[in-house]
Amino acid sequence: MTDIWKEREKALENEYIYKKEQLQITKMKEAADKEKMAVCRNHCPKCGEKLVEMNFRGVPLDQCPGCKGIWLGPNDLAILAEKDHRTWFDKWFKGEA
């Protein structure tokens, strides 16, 4: 017959190790997220190229030279929508800007 106290001690030890590992995993995920954000800053989220700043109708935008994507800031679409909303869309997508 095994000693119940030894089994309890081992279970508590396993629980302690599990909690320490979970804490370490959480710290590693947070560090990876911070690193990912630092790498993505001023780089295209799609292809990773360095973004080039441009202006469209007085609104600063970022364009990717690699995939030609246009990246808007948090308020940029609202600002564009307020400006001559009947023509800016046509000018932008028909290349008349």
Biopython code that builds the backbone (N, CA, C, O; Angstrom):
import numpy as np
from Bio.PDB.StructureBuilder import StructureBuilder

atoms = [
    (1, "MET", "N", (0.844, -1.185, 0.000)),
    (1, "MET", "CA", (0.000, 0.000, 0.000)),
    (1, "MET", "C", (0.885, 1.242, 0.000)),
    (1, "MET", "O", (1.826, 1.347, 0.787)),
    (2, "THR", "N", (0.572, 2.184, -0.894)),
    (2, "THR", "CA", (1.393, 3.383, -0.991)),
    (2, "THR", "C", (1.000, 4.379, 0.088)),
    (2, "THR", "O", (-0.106, 4.351, 0.628)),
    (3, "ASP", "N", (1.911, 5.224, 0.367)),
    (3, "ASP", "CA", (1.696, 6.233, 1.393)),
    (3, "ASP", "C", (0.851, 7.370, 0.824)),
    (3, "ASP", "O", (1.240, 7.985, -0.169)),
    (4, "ILE", "N", (-0.290, 7.658, 1.432)),
    (4, "ILE", "CA", (-1.212, 8.693, 0.968)),
    (4, "ILE", "C", (-0.561, 10.067, 1.022)),
    (4, "ILE", "O", (-0.807, 10.902, 0.151)),
    (5, "TRP", "N", (0.259, 10.310, 2.026)),
    (5, "TRP", "CA", (0.915, 11.616, 2.161)),
    (5, "TRP", "C", (1.908, 11.858, 1.022)),
    (5, "TRP", "O", (2.049, 12.976, 0.525)),
    (6, "LYS", "N", (2.584, 10.795, 0.627)),
    (6, "LYS", "CA", (3.527, 10.934, -0.499)),
    (6, "LYS", "C", (2.769, 11.252, -1.792)),
    (6, "LYS", "O", (3.228, 12.062, -2.597)),
    (7, "GLU", "N", (1.616, 10.617, -1.991)),
    (7, "GLU", "CA", (0.809, 10.886, -3.182)),
    (7, "GLU", "C", (0.309, 12.326, -3.174)),
    (7, "GLU", "O", (0.333, 13.004, -4.202)),
    (8, "ARG", "N", (-0.142, 12.789, -2.017)),
    (8, "ARG", "CA", (-0.616, 14.178, -1.892)),
    (8, "ARG", "C", (0.526, 15.145, -2.162)),
    (8, "ARG", "O", (0.350, 16.143, -2.862)),
    (9, "GLU", "N", (1.685, 14.852, -1.611)),
    (9, "GLU", "CA", (2.848, 15.715, -1.824)),
    (9, "GLU", "C", (3.196, 15.790, -3.313)),
    (9, "GLU", "O", (3.491, 16.862, -3.840)),
    (10, "LYS", "N", (3.156, 14.655, -3.966)),
    (10, "LYS", "CA", (3.460, 14.618, -5.396)),
    (10, "LYS", "C", (2.402, 15.388, -6.196)),
    (10, "LYS", "O", (2.751, 16.092, -7.143)),
    (11, "ALA", "N", (1.134, 15.272, -5.839)),
    (11, "ALA", "CA", (0.058, 15.997, -6.527)),
    (11, "ALA", "C", (0.235, 17.500, -6.352)),
    (11, "ALA", "O", (0.069, 18.253, -7.312)),
    (12, "LEU", "N", (0.568, 17.947, -5.150)),
    (12, "LEU", "CA", (0.789, 19.370, -4.910)),
    (12, "LEU", "C", (2.002, 19.872, -5.683)),
    (12, "LEU", "O", (1.996, 20.989, -6.200)),
    (13, "GLU", "N", (3.031, 19.053, -5.759)),
    (13, "GLU", "CA", (4.220, 19.416, -6.522)),
    (13, "GLU", "C", (3.874, 19.552, -8.010)),
    (13, "GLU", "O", (4.311, 20.494, -8.671)),
    (14, "ASN", "N", (3.092, 18.608, -8.528)),
    (14, "ASN", "CA", (2.669, 18.671, -9.931)),
    (14, "ASN", "C", (1.828, 19.916, -10.199)),
    (14, "ASN", "O", (1.976, 20.562, -11.237)),
    (15, "GLU", "N", (0.946, 20.247, -9.260)),
    (15, "GLU", "CA", (0.121, 21.444, -9.404)),
    (15, "GLU", "C", (0.980, 22.703, -9.409)),
    (15, "GLU", "O", (0.741, 23.615, -10.200)),
    (16, "TYR", "N", (1.971, 22.755, -8.537)),
    (16, "TYR", "CA", (2.877, 23.896, -8.466)),
    (16, "TYR", "C", (3.650, 24.053, -9.776)),
    (16, "TYR", "O", (3.768, 25.160, -10.301)),
    (17, "ILE", "N", (4.167, 22.963, -10.292)),
    (17, "ILE", "CA", (4.928, 22.996, -11.545)),
    (17, "ILE", "C", (4.022, 23.418, -12.701)),
    (17, "ILE", "O", (4.437, 24.193, -13.563)),
    (18, "TYR", "N", (2.790, 22.914, -12.723)),
    (18, "TYR", "CA", (1.844, 23.276, -13.771)),
    (18, "TYR", "C", (1.581, 24.779, -13.758)),
    (18, "TYR", "O", (1.603, 25.422, -14.807)),
    (19, "LYS", "N", (1.333, 25.339, -12.581)),
    (19, "LYS", "CA", (1.068, 26.775, -12.468)),
    (19, "LYS", "C", (2.276, 27.599, -12.913)),
    (19, "LYS", "O", (2.113, 28.609, -13.596)),
    (20, "LYS", "N", (3.485, 27.182, -12.535)),
    (20, "LYS", "CA", (4.697, 27.891, -12.952)),
    (20, "LYS", "C", (4.841, 27.845, -14.470)),
    (20, "LYS", "O", (5.194, 28.850, -15.088)),
    (21, "GLU", "N", (4.573, 26.687, -15.077)),
    (21, "GLU", "CA", (4.670, 26.559, -16.528)),
    (21, "GLU", "C", (3.641, 27.446, -17.233)),
    (21, "GLU", "O", (3.959, 28.080, -18.239)),
    (22, "GLN", "N", (2.416, 27.495, -16.713)),
    (22, "GLN", "CA", (1.380, 28.336, -17.312)),
    (22, "GLN", "C", (1.762, 29.813, -17.242)),
    (22, "GLN", "O", (1.536, 30.564, -18.190)),
    (23, "LEU", "N", (2.334, 30.218, -16.129)),
    (23, "LEU", "CA", (2.792, 31.594, -15.976)),
    (23, "LEU", "C", (3.898, 31.907, -16.981)),
    (23, "LEU", "O", (3.898, 32.974, -17.594)),
    (24, "GLN", "N", (4.828, 30.988, -17.148)),
    (24, "GLN", "CA", (5.922, 31.176, -18.111)),
    (24, "GLN", "C", (5.388, 31.242, -19.544)),
    (24, "GLN", "O", (5.855, 32.053, -20.344)),
    (25, "ILE", "N", (4.414, 30.393, -19.867)),
    (25, "ILE", "CA", (3.813, 30.401, -21.206)),
    (25, "ILE", "C", (3.125, 31.739, -21.465)),
    (25, "ILE", "O", (3.248, 32.299, -22.555)),
    (26, "THR", "N", (2.403, 32.251, -20.473)),
    (26, "THR", "CA", (1.737, 33.543, -20.605)),
    (26, "THR", "C", (2.746, 34.649, -20.848)),
    (26, "THR", "O", (2.529, 35.503, -21.707)),
    (27, "LYS", "N", (3.848, 34.648, -20.105)),
    (27, "LYS", "CA", (4.894, 35.655, -20.294)),
    (27, "LYS", "C", (5.508, 35.564, -21.684)),
    (27, "LYS", "O", (5.780, 36.589, -22.309)),
    (28, "MET", "N", (5.728, 34.353, -22.172)),
    (28, "MET", "CA", (6.308, 34.166, -23.496)),
    (28, "MET", "C", (5.349, 34.653, -24.586)),
    (28, "MET", "O", (5.789, 35.253, -25.566)),
    (29, "LYS", "N", (4.041, 34.403, -24.427)),
    (29, "LYS", "CA", (3.054, 34.873, -25.403)),
    (29, "LYS", "C", (3.009, 36.393, -25.430)),
    (29, "LYS", "O", (2.943, 36.989, -26.504)),
    (30, "GLU", "N", (3.044, 37.025, -24.265)),
    (30, "GLU", "CA", (3.031, 38.487, -24.197)),
    (30, "GLU", "C", (4.272, 39.067, -24.862)),
    (30, "GLU", "O", (4.184, 40.059, -25.586)),
    (31, "ALA", "N", (5.429, 38.452, -24.621)),
    (31, "ALA", "CA", (6.666, 38.923, -25.242)),
    (31, "ALA", "C", (6.597, 38.767, -26.763)),
    (31, "ALA", "O", (7.053, 39.644, -27.497)),
    (32, "ALA", "N", (6.033, 37.662, -27.232)),
    (32, "ALA", "CA", (5.902, 37.429, -28.677)),
    (32, "ALA", "C", (4.949, 38.448, -29.298)),
    (32, "ALA", "O", (5.196, 38.940, -30.399)),
    (33, "ASP", "N", (3.856, 38.766, -28.590)),
    (33, "ASP", "CA", (2.911, 39.759, -29.096)),
    (33, "ASP", "C", (3.566, 41.132, -29.197)),
    (33, "ASP", "O", (3.355, 41.849, -30.175)),
    (34, "LYS", "N", (4.356, 41.504, -28.193)),
    (34, "LYS", "CA", (5.058, 42.786, -28.223)),
    (34, "LYS", "C", (6.049, 42.831, -29.375)),
    (34, "LYS", "O", (6.164, 43.845, -30.064)),
    (35, "GLU", "N", (6.762, 41.736, -29.581)),
    (35, "GLU", "CA", (7.741, 41.662, -30.673)),
    (35, "GLU", "C", (7.036, 41.743, -32.024)),
    (35, "GLU", "O", (7.518, 42.403, -32.944)),
    (36, "LYS", "N", (5.898, 41.071, -32.135)),
    (36, "LYS", "CA", (5.141, 41.089, -33.384)),
    (36, "LYS", "C", (4.662, 42.505, -33.694)),
    (36, "LYS", "O", (4.725, 42.944, -34.842)),
    (37, "MET", "N", (4.184, 43.218, -32.680)),
    (37, "MET", "CA", (3.724, 44.588, -32.888)),
    (37, "MET", "C", (4.887, 45.489, -33.305)),
    (37, "MET", "O", (4.716, 46.367, -34.150)),
    (38, "ALA", "N", (6.066, 45.276, -32.718)),
    (38, "ALA", "CA", (7.227, 46.092, -33.076)),
    (38, "ALA", "C", (7.650, 45.821, -34.520)),
    (38, "ALA", "O", (8.054, 46.738, -35.235)),
    (39, "VAL", "N", (7.555, 44.569, -34.941)),
    (39, "VAL", "CA", (7.941, 44.205, -36.302)),
    (39, "VAL", "C", (6.934, 44.754, -37.305)),
    (39, "VAL", "O", (7.321, 45.191, -38.389)),
    (40, "CYS", "N", (5.648, 44.737, -36.960)),
    (40, "CYS", "CA", (4.600, 45.184, -37.876)),
    (40, "CYS", "C", (4.533, 46.698, -38.005)),
    (40, "CYS", "O", (4.009, 47.205, -38.996)),
    (41, "ARG", "N", (5.042, 47.415, -37.043)),
    (41, "ARG", "CA", (4.944, 48.866, -37.091)),
    (41, "ARG", "C", (5.661, 49.384, -38.332)),
    (41, "ARG", "O", (6.832, 49.078, -38.554)),
    (42, "ASN", "N", (4.961, 50.161, -39.131)),
    (42, "ASN", "CA", (5.460, 50.734, -40.381)),
    (42, "ASN", "C", (5.791, 49.681, -41.437)),
    (42, "ASN", "O", (6.539, 49.950, -42.376)),
    (43, "HIS", "N", (5.232, 48.486, -41.278)),
    (43, "HIS", "CA", (5.384, 47.434, -42.276)),
    (43, "HIS", "C", (3.992, 46.919, -42.653)),
    (43, "HIS", "O", (3.067, 46.938, -41.841)),
    (44, "CYS", "N", (3.864, 46.466, -43.882)),
    (44, "CYS", "CA", (2.593, 45.955, -44.382)),
    (44, "CYS", "C", (2.185, 44.705, -43.601)),
    (44, "CYS", "O", (2.971, 43.765, -43.492)),
    (45, "PRO", "N", (0.972, 44.684, -43.059)),
    (45, "PRO", "CA", (0.516, 43.487, -42.341)),
    (45, "PRO", "C", (0.337, 42.282, -43.248)),
    (45, "PRO", "O", (0.334, 41.146, -42.775)),
    (46, "LYS", "N", (0.187, 42.517, -44.549)),
    (46, "LYS", "CA", (-0.046, 41.423, -45.490)),
    (46, "LYS", "C", (1.254, 40.786, -45.965)),
    (46, "LYS", "O", (1.414, 39.567, -45.905)),
    (47, "CYS", "N", (2.195, 41.630, -46.446)),
    (47, "CYS", "CA", (3.412, 41.061, -47.052)),
    (47, "CYS", "C", (4.693, 41.428, -46.316)),
    (47, "CYS", "O", (5.739, 40.841, -46.592)),
    (48, "GLY", "N", (4.646, 42.379, -45.391)),
    (48, "GLY", "CA", (5.818, 42.714, -44.591)),
    (48, "GLY", "C", (6.714, 43.806, -45.150)),
    (48, "GLY", "O", (7.691, 44.188, -44.506)),
    (49, "GLU", "N", (6.402, 44.320, -46.340)),
    (49, "GLU", "CA", (7.207, 45.403, -46.922)),
    (49, "GLU", "C", (7.088, 46.668, -46.077)),
    (49, "GLU", "O", (6.102, 46.860, -45.366)),
    (50, "LYS", "N", (8.098, 47.522, -46.163)),
    (50, "LYS", "CA", (8.052, 48.803, -45.458)),
    (50, "LYS", "C", (7.032, 49.708, -46.147)),
    (50, "LYS", "O", (7.065, 49.864, -47.368)),
    (51, "LEU", "N", (6.125, 50.305, -45.365)),
    (51, "LEU", "CA", (5.082, 51.162, -45.913)),
    (51, "LEU", "C", (5.640, 52.523, -46.307)),
    (51, "LEU", "O", (6.555, 53.048, -45.673)),
    (52, "VAL", "N", (5.065, 53.079, -47.367)),
    (52, "VAL", "CA", (5.449, 54.395, -47.856)),
    (52, "VAL", "C", (4.290, 55.348, -47.556)),
    (52, "VAL", "O", (3.133, 55.055, -47.857)),
    (53, "GLU", "N", (4.624, 56.491, -46.960)),
    (53, "GLU", "CA", (3.588, 57.469, -46.651)),
    (53, "GLU", "C", (3.160, 58.194, -47.911)),
    (53, "GLU", "O", (3.979, 58.481, -48.785)),
    (54, "MET", "N", (1.857, 58.492, -47.998)),
    (54, "MET", "CA", (1.315, 59.237, -49.122)),
    (54, "MET", "C", (0.143, 60.072, -48.622)),
    (54, "MET", "O", (-0.376, 59.828, -47.533)),
    (55, "ASN", "N", (-0.269, 61.038, -49.399)),
    (55, "ASN", "CA", (-1.427, 61.866, -49.083)),
    (55, "ASN", "C", (-2.460, 61.685, -50.159)),
    (55, "ASN", "O", (-2.131, 61.658, -51.345)),
    (56, "PHE", "N", (-3.702, 61.560, -49.762)),
    (56, "PHE", "CA", (-4.803, 61.524, -50.705)),
    (56, "PHE", "C", (-5.853, 62.500, -50.214)),
    (56, "PHE", "O", (-6.470, 62.285, -49.171)),
    (57, "ARG", "N", (-6.057, 63.574, -50.966)),
    (57, "ARG", "CA", (-7.021, 64.603, -50.621)),
    (57, "ARG", "C", (-6.807, 65.136, -49.200)),
    (57, "ARG", "O", (-7.758, 65.382, -48.458)),
    (58, "GLY", "N", (-5.539, 65.305, -48.851)),
    (58, "GLY", "CA", (-5.189, 65.879, -47.556)),
    (58, "GLY", "C", (-5.227, 64.898, -46.398)),
    (58, "GLY", "O", (-5.071, 65.302, -45.246)),
    (59, "VAL", "N", (-5.430, 63.622, -46.678)),
    (59, "VAL", "CA", (-5.475, 62.611, -45.625)),
    (59, "VAL", "C", (-4.227, 61.743, -45.745)),
    (59, "VAL", "O", (-3.974, 61.178, -46.809)),
    (60, "PRO", "N", (-3.436, 61.626, -44.667)),
    (60, "PRO", "CA", (-2.236, 60.792, -44.734)),
    (60, "PRO", "C", (-2.601, 59.301, -44.725)),
    (60, "PRO", "O", (-3.329, 58.826, -43.853)),
    (61, "LEU", "N", (-2.080, 58.592, -45.706)),
    (61, "LEU", "CA", (-2.303, 57.153, -45.828)),
    (61, "LEU", "C", (-0.959, 56.457, -45.968)),
    (61, "LEU", "O", (0.056, 57.101, -46.229)),
    (62, "ASP", "N", (-0.955, 55.157, -45.797)),
    (62, "ASP", "CA", (0.247, 54.352, -46.007)),
    (62, "ASP", "C", (-0.013, 53.389, -47.152)),
    (62, "ASP", "O", (-1.058, 52.741, -47.206)),
    (63, "GLN", "N", (0.958, 53.297, -48.077)),
    (63, "GLN", "CA", (0.825, 52.383, -49.199)),
    (63, "GLN", "C", (1.997, 51.405, -49.191)),
    (63, "GLN", "O", (3.136, 51.776, -48.907)),
    (64, "CYS", "N", (1.695, 50.168, -49.504)),
    (64, "CYS", "CA", (2.723, 49.137, -49.584)),
    (64, "CYS", "C", (3.232, 49.065, -51.017)),
    (64, "CYS", "O", (2.443, 48.854, -51.938)),
    (65, "PRO", "N", (4.534, 49.235, -51.221)),
    (65, "PRO", "CA", (5.067, 49.134, -52.577)),
    (65, "PRO", "C", (5.045, 47.706, -53.117)),
    (65, "PRO", "O", (5.079, 47.497, -54.329)),
    (66, "GLY", "N", (4.987, 46.725, -52.217)),
    (66, "GLY", "CA", (5.001, 45.332, -52.649)),
    (66, "GLY", "C", (3.666, 44.850, -53.181)),
    (66, "GLY", "O", (3.569, 44.419, -54.330)),
    (67, "CYS", "N", (2.638, 44.922, -52.350)),
    (67, "CYS", "CA", (1.318, 44.402, -52.740)),
    (67, "CYS", "C", (0.358, 45.506, -53.151)),
    (67, "CYS", "O", (-0.784, 45.232, -53.519)),
    (68, "LYS", "N", (0.817, 46.763, -53.090)),
    (68, "LYS", "CA", (0.030, 47.941, -53.479)),
    (68, "LYS", "C", (-1.189, 48.163, -52.577)),
    (68, "LYS", "O", (-2.130, 48.856, -52.965)),
    (69, "GLY", "N", (-1.173, 47.581, -51.385)),
    (69, "GLY", "CA", (-2.261, 47.778, -50.436)),
    (69, "GLY", "C", (-2.225, 49.182, -49.848)),
    (69, "GLY", "O", (-1.158, 49.777, -49.699)),
    (70, "ILE", "N", (-3.388, 49.696, -49.522)),
    (70, "ILE", "CA", (-3.513, 51.005, -48.883)),
    (70, "ILE", "C", (-3.986, 50.752, -47.454)),
    (70, "ILE", "O", (-4.975, 50.056, -47.230)),
    (71, "TRP", "N", (-3.279, 51.316, -46.510)),
    (71, "TRP", "CA", (-3.603, 51.106, -45.100)),
    (71, "TRP", "C", (-4.018, 52.426, -44.482)),
    (71, "TRP", "O", (-3.296, 53.422, -44.535)),
    (72, "LEU", "N", (-5.204, 52.402, -43.893)),
    (72, "LEU", "CA", (-5.773, 53.590, -43.282)),
    (72, "LEU", "C", (-5.555, 53.562, -41.779)),
    (72, "LEU", "O", (-5.542, 52.500, -41.157)),
    (73, "GLY", "N", (-5.385, 54.743, -41.207)),
    (73, "GLY", "CA", (-5.323, 54.861, -39.764)),
    (73, "GLY", "C", (-6.724, 54.779, -39.180)),
    (73, "GLY", "O", (-7.694, 54.654, -39.928)),
    (74, "PRO", "N", (-6.850, 54.845, -37.862)),
    (74, "PRO", "CA", (-8.153, 54.682, -37.218)),
    (74, "PRO", "C", (-9.207, 55.700, -37.661)),
    (74, "PRO", "O", (-10.386, 55.359, -37.750)),
    (75, "ASN", "N", (-8.804, 56.935, -37.939)),
    (75, "ASN", "CA", (-9.774, 57.970, -38.303)),
    (75, "ASN", "C", (-9.749, 58.332, -39.778)),
    (75, "ASN", "O", (-10.549, 59.155, -40.223)),
    (76, "ASP", "N", (-8.849, 57.738, -40.542)),
    (76, "ASP", "CA", (-8.668, 58.146, -41.939)),
    (76, "ASP", "C", (-9.903, 57.905, -42.799)),
    (76, "ASP", "O", (-10.253, 58.756, -43.618)),
    (77, "LEU", "N", (-10.567, 56.771, -42.633)),
    (77, "LEU", "CA", (-11.748, 56.487, -43.442)),
    (77, "LEU", "C", (-12.870, 57.476, -43.119)),
    (77, "LEU", "O", (-13.591, 57.913, -44.016)),
    (78, "ALA", "N", (-13.018, 57.824, -41.854)),
    (78, "ALA", "CA", (-14.043, 58.801, -41.475)),
    (78, "ALA", "C", (-13.743, 60.164, -42.098)),
    (78, "ALA", "O", (-14.655, 60.846, -42.565)),
    (79, "ILE", "N", (-12.477, 60.560, -42.106)),
    (79, "ILE", "CA", (-12.095, 61.838, -42.708)),
    (79, "ILE", "C", (-12.359, 61.811, -44.210)),
    (79, "ILE", "O", (-12.881, 62.777, -44.766)),
    (80, "LEU", "N", (-12.004, 60.716, -44.867)),
    (80, "LEU", "CA", (-12.251, 60.604, -46.305)),
    (80, "LEU", "C", (-13.746, 60.623, -46.611)),
    (80, "LEU", "O", (-14.167, 61.220, -47.602)),
    (81, "ALA", "N", (-14.537, 59.984, -45.781)),
    (81, "ALA", "CA", (-15.979, 59.932, -46.010)),
    (81, "ALA", "C", (-16.606, 61.314, -45.883)),
    (81, "ALA", "O", (-17.589, 61.605, -46.564)),
    (82, "GLU", "N", (-16.060, 62.165, -45.030)),
    (82, "GLU", "CA", (-16.586, 63.517, -44.853)),
    (82, "GLU", "C", (-16.278, 64.404, -46.058)),
    (82, "GLU", "O", (-17.028, 65.337, -46.347)),
    (83, "LYS", "N", (-15.194, 64.125, -46.755)),
    (83, "LYS", "CA", (-14.791, 64.937, -47.903)),
    (83, "LYS", "C", (-15.568, 64.486, -49.137)),
    (83, "LYS", "O", (-15.621, 63.291, -49.427)),
    (84, "ASP", "N", (-16.144, 65.383, -49.835)),
    (84, "ASP", "CA", (-16.795, 65.163, -51.126)),
    (84, "ASP", "C", (-17.100, 63.685, -51.380)),
    (84, "ASP", "O", (-16.555, 63.087, -52.308)),
    (85, "HIS", "N", (-17.949, 63.112, -50.576)),
    (85, "HIS", "CA", (-18.189, 61.677, -50.574)),
    (85, "HIS", "C", (-18.751, 61.114, -51.874)),
    (85, "HIS", "O", (-18.738, 59.898, -52.067)),
    (86, "ARG", "N", (-19.233, 61.948, -52.750)),
    (86, "ARG", "CA", (-19.782, 61.432, -54.004)),
    (86, "ARG", "C", (-18.693, 61.210, -55.050)),
    (86, "ARG", "O", (-18.882, 60.431, -55.984)),
    (87, "THR", "N", (-17.567, 61.880, -54.901)),
    (87, "THR", "CA", (-16.564, 61.762, -55.953)),
    (87, "THR", "C", (-15.254, 61.134, -55.489)),
    (87, "THR", "O", (-14.515, 60.597, -56.314)),
    (88, "TRP", "N", (-14.948, 61.182, -54.219)),
    (88, "TRP", "CA", (-13.631, 60.678, -53.801)),
    (88, "TRP", "C", (-13.476, 59.201, -54.097)),
    (88, "TRP", "O", (-12.389, 58.748, -54.457)),
    (89, "PHE", "N", (-14.568, 58.435, -53.947)),
    (89, "PHE", "CA", (-14.490, 57.004, -54.184)),
    (89, "PHE", "C", (-14.203, 56.731, -55.661)),
    (89, "PHE", "O", (-13.353, 55.903, -55.989)),
    (90, "ASP", "N", (-14.904, 57.420, -56.537)),
    (90, "ASP", "CA", (-14.689, 57.240, -57.977)),
    (90, "ASP", "C", (-13.280, 57.674, -58.377)),
    (90, "ASP", "O", (-12.604, 56.979, -59.136)),
    (91, "LYS", "N", (-12.843, 58.817, -57.870)),
    (91, "LYS", "CA", (-11.505, 59.306, -58.206)),
    (91, "LYS", "C", (-10.441, 58.331, -57.723)),
    (91, "LYS", "O", (-9.468, 58.058, -58.427)),
    (92, "TRP", "N", (-10.633, 57.813, -56.523)),
    (92, "TRP", "CA", (-9.638, 56.917, -55.947)),
    (92, "TRP", "C", (-9.517, 55.648, -56.774)),
    (92, "TRP", "O", (-8.413, 55.231, -57.123)),
    (93, "PHE", "N", (-10.651, 55.033, -57.088)),
    (93, "PHE", "CA", (-10.604, 53.726, -57.738)),
    (93, "PHE", "C", (-10.526, 53.817, -59.259)),
    (93, "PHE", "O", (-10.220, 52.821, -59.914)),
    (94, "LYS", "N", (-10.793, 54.982, -59.833)),
    (94, "LYS", "CA", (-10.608, 55.142, -61.272)),
    (94, "LYS", "C", (-9.275, 55.797, -61.602)),
    (94, "LYS", "O", (-8.955, 56.015, -62.770)),
    (95, "GLY", "N", (-8.494, 56.110, -60.561)),
    (95, "GLY", "CA", (-7.168, 56.644, -60.759)),
    (95, "GLY", "C", (-7.118, 58.096, -61.185)),
    (95, "GLY", "O", (-6.145, 58.509, -61.816)),
    (96, "GLU", "N", (-8.114, 58.874, -60.868)),
    (96, "GLU", "CA", (-8.151, 60.268, -61.271)),
    (96, "GLU", "C", (-7.559, 61.197, -60.215)),
    (96, "GLU", "O", (-7.594, 62.415, -60.389)),
    (97, "ALA", "N", (-7.024, 60.662, -59.138)),
    (97, "ALA", "CA", (-6.546, 61.498, -58.034)),
    (97, "ALA", "C", (-5.286, 62.209, -58.365)),
    (97, "ALA", "O", (-4.760, 62.951, -57.536)),
]
sb = StructureBuilder()
sb.init_structure("model")
sb.init_model(0)
sb.init_chain("A")
sb.init_seg("    ")
for serial, (resi, resn, name, xyz) in enumerate(atoms, 1):
    if name == "N":
        sb.init_residue(resn, " ", resi, " ")
    sb.init_atom(name, np.array(xyz, "f"), 0.0, 1.0, " ", f" {name:<3s}", serial, name[0])
structure = sb.get_structure()
